[in-house]
Amino acid sequence: MKIDIQKKRYCDGFMLLDALFAVLLISVAIVSLLVASQSVTKINAKGVDISTANYLSQQLRECFATLAAVDPQTSTLVFGPEEDSLELYDDIDDFDGKTFSPPIDIERKELSDFSDYTQRVFVENVSTTDPDTVVEDHSSNLIRVRVEILKDGEVLTKTSWLRSR
């Protein structure tokens, strides 16, 4: 009598190696999704910061639109603030070299909701024939206003515009 013993292998489920490989693939996918999500969040936050910086820059531009280029009382005798307080500034050159943190709005009121941001203002006379050339204070009828908006010490935006006297 001959006994025929056949070895049969059944693969009715996952083997340990298959299960480990599946866990590895799922882990890689989850980590990839988390990294992508974090990147999108950072990009969105940076976009919000830049939009806010543009808003704060526009606030200063609109504030300066109603001011004279030089002091109405002293004319060109003084470049820089003649008055002691921000509320009394009556011309654009009064703002030269000023830093506002928290920033100010069009009415020169502090925007305490934006206390992480800083506005820096520079006012300089420039040549009427070459606006890239800075000239001596009050020696030209053309001024350039430069504004920088910072958040936590990082410059987010710079803008400038020209104004005649």
Buried (B, 14 or more C-beta within 10 A) or exposed (E): EEEEEEEEEEEEEEEEEEEEEEEEEEEEEEEEEEEEEEEEEEEEEEEEBBEBBBBBBBBBBEBBEEBBBBBEEEEBEBBBBBEEEBEEBBBBBBBBEBEBBBBBBBEBEBBEEBEEBBBBBBBBBBEEEEBEEBBEBBEBEBBBBBBBBBBEEEEBBBBBEEBEB
